[in-house]
Structure formats: C-alpha cells, structure tokens
Amino acid sequence: MSSLAASIAKVGSLTFLSRLLGFLRDLVIARVFGADAGTDAFFVAFKIPNLMRRLFAEGAFSMAFVPLLNEYRQRRGLPEVKCFIDAMAGALGAVLVVVTLVGILAAPLLVLLFAPGFTDEPGQRELTVAMLRLTFPYVLFISLTALAGGILNTYERFGVPAFTPVLLNLSLIGAALWLAPRMGEPIVALAWGVLIAGVAQLAFQLPFLARLGLLPRPRLDLRDPGVRRTVRLMGPALFGASVGQLNLLLNTILASFLVSGSISWLYYSDRLMEFPMGLLGVALGTVILPRLSQRHAAADPAAFSDTLDWGLRWLLLLGVPAALGLLVLAGPIIATLFYAGEPAGPVGAGFSAKDARMTALSLMAFAPGLIGFIGVKVLAPGFYARQEMMAPVRIALIAMAVNIVASLALMAPLGHTGLALATSLSGLANAGFLLHALRRAGIYRPRPGWTALLAKGLGANLLMGLVLFLGAGPLDDWLAMGGGARALELCLWLLAGGGVYAVILLAGGIRPRHLLQV
C-alpha cells in the first residue's frame, strides 16, 4: 500500500470512530431533546463558534500554516522551525483571547445577526445568548488545538489530530445523559459540554507535541517573517477554504425565518453528511495538503499533478457512491438512527415521524453536494500548497453567489429542503470551477485512462442506486418497524449496495491499484 493510502487508512479509521461516536451523540441529542425551539437555540449557539473554528483554524489558518511549516522543515533548521511555531502560537493565542472576549460581550448582537428570525421569540433569543456565552470560548481552545494538529500533520503524525474530535462527542453525550436531567434548563447542559470538550481536546494533543520537541513556548512577535506571511496568506484563504461553512451558516440564518424545527432538521441531515465527509473528504484533505506542499517545495510538478489525480480517483470511486447511497437511503438512515417512536424523550419532545420525514428531505437535497464538498477538499490544496490564494478565493465567491441566489429562489417553494439543495449546487460549482482552473493553469494534467474509469465508475453507481431504490421501500414502512429490525435491514441494504458496486467494478476491470497507486 502506498504511504498516502496508508495515511488515508489511518486517518479514515480514526475519523470513522469519531463519526460513529458523532452519530451516537446526535442520536442521544435527538432522542433526548427532539427538534424544537430549544434545540434550534443550541445549534445556533454551537454553529457560530464552530464556524469561526473552521474559518480561522481548520480552514484559512491550516491552509496558510501547513505549507509554510513544510517549507521551514524542508529548507531550514530545527531552531528556525521552533522559533516560527513559538511566534505563531503567541500571535494566534493573543488574537483568539481578544476574539473570545468580544464574542462573549457581543453575544446578543451575534444572535441577532446569525438568527434574526429569533427576534419574534424573546425566550428563544435569550436562551441562545446564554448558551453562546458558554460555547464561544470553544473558539480559543479548538483553534489552538488546530495549531497543534497542523504541526502533527506536517510531521505526518496524522492519528492524534484524527482522534481528537472523539473527545467532543464523548463530552456532549455525557452532558445530555448525565448533566441535562440535573439542570433547570436541560438544553444548556450541551453548551457546557462544548466548553469542556474544547479544553480536553487541546490538553490531549500537547504531550504528543512535546515528544516531537515542538511544544510551543508562545511569544508575541508580530514582526516574525513566518507570522506575517501566514497572516497574508490567511486573508484570501478565509473564503476559499470555508465557503461550505459560510453556506451552511446562511442556511441557519434563512431557516430561522421558517417553521420551528427547520434549523434542527438541517443540522441532523448535515451531521449525516459529515460522516462520509470526515471519513473520506477530511481524510483526503488532511493527507494531501502536506504531500502537495512537499512536492511543490521539491519543484516536482509531475508528482504534484499525479497526487491530485490520485485524490480525484478516490472521489470518483468512493465519494460518488457515498453520495448516491445517502440520496437513495436517506429515509431509512434517518429512521434507523433517530426515530424511536412517538413518546417524548426524558427531557424534551423526542424525534417524531414528522421530524424524520423533514430531515430525510434535506438529507436527499444535501447528498449530491457531497461530491462537490469532497472535490473541494482535494482540489483547493492544489492552489494552497503552492501558496496561490486568489484563484480559489474568486471561485469561492462565485460559489457563494450561486448559493445565495439559489437559496432565495428555492426557500419559498421548498422550505428547508430548498436551502439544502442550494448548498449542494454551490459545492458542485465550487469544485467544478476549481478543477477547470487547475487544468487551465497546467497544474493538473489527468493521467491516461480517465474516460474508461469514469464510464465504469458511473455505470456501477447507476446499477447500485437502482438496486437500493427498488429494494429499500418507502419511509413509512421503515417508521413502522421496530428499532432492531430497522437497524438489521439497513445493514443488509448497505452490504447489498456495497456488494453490487464492488462486483460491477471488479467485473469492469477496476482493481485496488487504481486507488493505491499515486
């Protein structure tokens, strides 16, 4: 197995554990709290700091920091690497402290900005503000965690950052099951869970940095050349790396004007999208950026192009069937994971049959966009590894415009489903324009055999989708089953679909080397 494929396997397996616990977390939240005004308030209070994390930490910061750190590692000595890390930790920490304090003080304004529809419900608005003040410090801790993870990924210690999100899931599960019944306002327990998780995630990674001899000793030096270059690169990368998150935030803003529960339906379906995104998209993006940065530092454009080609093969052979499976099995997946019957949960309304139908509709609308979201994770690093930021920024702005126009056009006739569909269209546009730009600039040159590979892959997907569509049946049948029967039948259909897909690919001549060889 190639080193890239081995890294994908390591990151993917640990991400699978994280996403599995994430599903358990969302199942617990859905069955304990349901989908109502209280859960809408928490998801807004969590989404705002989570968005900032992805914008400033895992998004723009990582895309700017990792290539520069790789450059220092390849071309300079260890003392200069450590000096750069110390200065970066000091600058990032100082900015985050200020941002966190401002966020806590400005919580009412942030809720007004990001959930304007809550103004008609004073109780819901006040609850959101209270929880946001608890969750906002998460930005500080998780962004420093992203700095630590960027260092570990650069040195190809992929396992530790991939495991770290498990701690968030465990913290929220514990908050829902143990803390919530002991609080006057049970939903607030989840906000405490977010804060505790941020501290735990940062503390977990520090010993591994110490083993590398790279534990930061923060110093505030805003004139450090590495810090200044990172800041210059971060500015344009804010949009290019995080347009998907901005689109989801737009969904939250617009959904706050829709019927109660709309934000929760979008949240639960988006969380299901996060499973294949984490298992494949995040794993690809995590592994491919350091490797592309190394290829660029070594001035090897052919190997750079081949690495992009390898990532696109993973997208075709694994990402496309994942998207199709979510589309066809949306109802059975939602019913199996979240629906437990109509009796109320222990501290909330519980997840109803209506919630299952509404969440399934938005998951179906999100599913095609998975191809675009994973594509961006593969293609955007093709620019960021070269420290070329403006092209993906321009493309991200176009994709955002697509989302805004489509959201406004589809929101009235389709409600929350229209918002999910608009996000999918934006993601596909983003990936398509990135691919076109990379090819036009000569950065990516497809290897021979793509036409046949594409035809075989799409043919296998078509037959797999047909089998699942004809066999799975309507959502009402799944809602009528018991929980154990639903779980067993869903597993059988997942195995059947995967088996059909694998057999057709093998019959068409597709072999493991198409994924393993760079």
N, C-alpha and C positions, 0 to 999 in steps of 0.2 A: 504494500500500500504506500502511495506517495506521502511525503511528510505533510503536504497540505490536506490530503484526505484524512490522514491520521489526526491532524489537528481539528478538522471538522468533526470527526467522530467523537473526540474528547469533549469539545465544546458542546456539540449536539446532544451527547448523552447527559451531560450535567444540566444543560438547558432543559432537556426533557424532564429531568427530575424537578427542576424549578417550575416548569409549566404544569406538571402533574399536580404539584402542591398548589400552584396557582388556581387550577381548576377546583381543587378541593376547597381552597379559600373562597372562591366565588360561589361554589355550591353552598358552603356554610352561610355566606352573607345572604344569598338569595333565599335560602330556606328559613333563615332566622329573621331577616328583615323584609324580604319581598322586594317589591318595586313600587315605592310610593314617594311622597314629598320628602320624607326623612332620608331615604337612600339617594334621591336626587341631590339633596343638600350635601351629603358626604362625598358623592362622586365629583361634584363641583369643587369642594374643598380639597380633595385629593388631586384632581386633574390640574389645578393651577400650579402647585409646586412640582408636580410630575412633569408638566410641560416645560417648566423652566429647567428642570434637570436635563431633559432631553435636548433642549435648545443649547444651554450653556455648558453642560458637562459631557454627556454621551454624544451629543450632536456636534456642534461647532467646535467645542474645545478639543474633543478627541481627534476630529479630522485635521485640526491645525497642529496639535501637540505631538501626536504619534509620528508623523513624517519627520518633524524637526528632531525629535528624540532619536529616531533611527539615524538621522544624518549625524548627530553628535556621536552616537555609538559607533558608526562606521568610520568616521573621519577624524575623531578627536579622542583624547584620552579619558580615562575614568574620572579624574579630578574635574574636568570640564563638564562631564555628564552630571556629576553630583552637584556641581555649582548651579547648573541650569535647573535641575529638579528642585533644589532648595529655593531658588529665586521664584520659580513658577508656583511652588506651594505657598510662599509668602504672599505673592500678588493675588493668587486666586483666593486664598483664605481671607485676605483683607476685603476684597470686593464682596465676597459672599456674606461676611458679617454685616456689611452695610446694607446689602440687598435684603437680607433676612430681617433686619430691624425695620427697614422701610416697609417691607411686605406685611409685617405684623401690625404696624401702625396704620397702614393704608388698607387693611382687610375689607372695611366696608366699601371703599371705592373699587377694589378689585372685584368684589362680588357684583357690584352694580355694573361693572364693565363686562365681566365674563358670563354673567347670568342675569341680564336685565329683566327677563321675564319674572324673576322672583320679587320684583318691586311690588307686585299686587298681593303678595303673601308675606306680610311683615314677620310672622313667626318663622317661616322657612328662611327668609333672608337673615334673620338674627342667628338662627341655628347654623347657617352656613358660615357666617362671620366668625362665630365662636370656634367652629371646627377648623377653619382656615388658619386661625392664630395658633392652633396646636400643630397643624401639619406643615406650616410654612418653614420652620427650622429644618425640615427634611431636606430642603434645597441645600443648606450648608453642608450637612453630613454626607449626603449622597453625591454631591459634586466633588467633594474631597475623596470620596470612595472611587469616583470615576477617574480622578487623577492617579490614584494608586493602581487602579485597574489598567490604565493606559501604560503605565510603566511595566507592569507584569506582562501585558500582552506584547509589548515591544520586545521583551526578552523571552517571548514565546512560553510564558507560564500561563497558558490560557485557562487552566482548570479552576484556579482560585476565583477570578472575576466571574466565571460562568456559574460557579456555585453560590456566590454571594446573594443573588436575589431570593434564594430559598429562605433566608432569614426574614425577609419582608413577609412572605407568605405565612410562615410559622407565627410571626408576631400578630398578624391580622386574624388568623384562626383562633389564637389564644384570646385575643381581645373580644372576638364575637362570642365565643363559648364560655369564657370564664369571667371577663370583666363586665360585659354588657348587662347580664342579669343583676349586677350589683350596683348599677348606676341609675340615677333618676331619669336621665335621658339616654337610653341604651345605645343609640347610634353613635354618640360621642366617644364611646369606647374604641371605635375604629380609628378615630383621629389620634387617640393616644397610642394605638398600635403602630401607626405610621411613624410617629416621632421616635418611639422605642426602636423600631427597625432601623431608622437612619443611623442611630448611634451604634447599634450592633454591627451593621454592615461595614462601617468604617473601621471599627475596632478589630474585626475579623481579618482584614487584609494587612494590617500593619506588621504583624510578625513575619509574613512572607516577604515583605519589602526589606525587613531587617536581615533576613537570610541572604538576600542578594547584595547587602551592603548599600542599599539605596533608600533607606528610611529617611524621608525628608526632614531637614532641620530648617524650618521656614525662616526666610529672611526677606525683608521688604526692600527690593531693589527694582524699581520700575524702569530703571535705565539699562537693565541687563539686556544684551542684544537678543538672546533667545526669547525672553518675555515679550520684548517689543515686536519681534517677528510673529510670535504666536498671536498677539493681540491683532496685528494687521491681518493675519490670515483668518482669524475668528470672525471678524466683522462680516465679510461676504459669506462665510460658511453658515451663518445663522439661518439664512433662508434655504440654502442649498441642501443642508443636511437634515433639516427638520420640517420640511414643508408638509409631510404627512401628519405630524403632530399639530401643526397650525390648522390643518384642515379638520382634524378631529375636534380641536377647540372651537372652530367655527360651528361645527355640529352642535356642540354643547350650548353655545350662545343662541343659535336659532331654535334648538329643541326646547329651550326654556320658555319659548312662547307657545309650544304645543301642549297637548294634554298631559296631565300628570302621569309620570312613568316613562315618558319618552326618553329622557336622559338615561334612565336605568336600562331601558331596552337597548339603546345604542351602546351603553357600557358593556353589558353582558355579551352582546354579539362581537364587539370589538375585542373583548378579552379572549373569545374563542379564536379570533383571527390571530391573536398574539401567540397562540400555541405553534402553528406552523411557521409564523414569522420568527419566533425565537429559535425553534428547532433548526430551521434552515436559513432564513434571512439574516438574523443577527449573527448566527454562527459563521455564515459566509462573509459578512461584513467585518466581523472581528478578525478572522484569519487572513482575509485577502488584503486588507489595508497595509499591515506591516510587510507582507510579502511584496506587494507592488512598490512600496517605499524602498525596499531593498533593491529591487530590480531597477528602479529609477536612479538610486544612488550609484549603482554599478554601471549605469549607462548601457543597459541591455534592452533596447526597445522590442526585440523579437520575443524575449522571455516575458516582458511586460504584457504584450498583446496575448501571448499564449495563456497567461494567468487569467486575464479577462475572459478568454474563450472558455477556459475550464469552468469558471463561475457561471457562465451562461448555459453550459451543458447541464449543470446541476439545476438551474432554474427550469429548463425545459423538461428534464426527466423526473424531477421530484417536485418542483414548485407548481407546475401546471396541474398534475393530478391531485395535489393537495387542495388547490383552489376549486377544482371540479368536484371533489369529494365534499367539501364544505357546502357548495351550492346545492348538490343533489340531496345530501343527508342533513341539511340544516335543521329541519323539524325533528327528526329522530335524535339528533345530538342534543338539541335544547331540551327536549322532553326527558331524555335519559339523565342528563346532568343536573337539571334544575327543578324539574316538576316532581312534587311529592304528594300531589292530591290537593284538594281544596281547603282542608283545615288550616287555620292560621299557625304561623311559627310561634316559638316561645315568647318572643318579644316584639313581633311585627305581624304584618298581614300574610306573609308567606308568598310563594311564587305561584300564581294562578294559571289556569289554562289560557286565559287571555294573554297573560304575560308571555307564555310560551309561544303563542301564535305571533305576537308582535315582535318578539326577539328573533324568531325564525325568519321573519320577513326581512329584517335589517341584516341578518347574517347572510342571507341569499344575495342581498344587494352588495354587501361588502366583499363577497367571495371573489368575483372577477378581479377586484383591485389587488388581491394578494399577489398576483403575477407582477403587477407594477411595483408594489412595495418591495418585494424581494429583488426585482430588477434594479431598483434604485440602490439597494444595499450592495449590489455587485458593481454597478456602473459608475456611481458617483465617486468611489475611491479611485477610479481611473483618472480623474482630474485632481482630487485632493492629494494623492500620493505624489503628484508632480508639482504640488503647491500652486496649482492653477485654480483659482476660486471663482472667477467671474462667470465662466460658461455655465456651471451648474446653478449659479445664482439666477442668471437670466432665465434659465429653463424652469427653475423652481417658481419664479414669479409668474411665468406663463401658466404653469400647472395650478398655481393658487387662483389665478383669474378664472381658469376653467372651473374650479371648484365653487367659487363664489357665484358665477353665472348659473351653473347647473343647480346649485343648492336653492337659489332663489326661484328658479324655474320649476323645480321638482317638489319643493317643500309643500306648496299648496295642494297639488293633486295627490301626493303620495305620503305626506307627513314625514315621520322619522325615517321611513324607508327611502324616500327621495334624498334625504341628507346622506344616507349611507351610500346610495348609488352615485351621488355627486363625488364623494370621496374616492370611490373606485375609479371613476372616469379621470379624476385628477392624477391618481397614482399611475395609471396606464399612460397618460400623456407625459408625465414626468420621465418615466423610464424610456418611452419611445423617443423623446427628444434627446435624452442623454445618449442613447445608442447611436442615433443619427449624427450627433456632434462628434462622438468618438471616432466614428468611421470617416466622417468628412475630414477630420484633422489628421487622419492616418495613424492615430494612436492605437486603434483596434482594427486588426485585419482578420476576418474569420478564417479559420483553418478549413481545408478542403473537407467535403462530406456533409456540410450543414444541410443541404437541401434534402438529402435522403434521411438524415437524422430527424429533421423537422417533420417530414411526412410520416415516418414510422411512429414518432412520439405522439403526434396529434391523432393518428389513427388508433393507437392503443387507448388514448384518453376517450375518444368517442365511444368505443365499444365498452369500456369500463363504465362510463357515465350512463350508457343505455341499460346495462345490467342493473345498476343501482337504482335507476329511476323506475324501471318496471318492477323491481323486486321489493323495494322498501315500503311502498304503500303510503297512504295519506297520514297526516299528522294526527287526526282524530283517532286512528287505530292505535297509535303509539301512546296517546294520552290515556286510552282505556286500559292499557296493560299495567301490571304491577311493576314496581321498580326493578326487581330482579330479572323479570322477563325482558324488560326494555334493554337492560344492560347486556344480557346474553345475546339478544337478537342484533343489537348494534355491533357488538364484537364480531358476530358471524358475518354481517354485511361488510364490515370493514375488511375482514380477512378475505371475503369473496371478491370484493372490488380490487384489493391489492393483488390477489392471486391472478385474476383475469388480466390485470395490467401487466404483471411480470411475465406471464406466459406469452402474451402477444408481443411484448418487447423481445423476449428471447427468440421467439419464432421469426421475428423480423431481423435478427442478427445483431441486436443491441447486447453488448456484453459489459461486465463491470469495468473494463478498461476505459470505456467511454466516460466514466465518472472519475476514475482513479488517476489516469494519466493527464499530466498538465501539458 
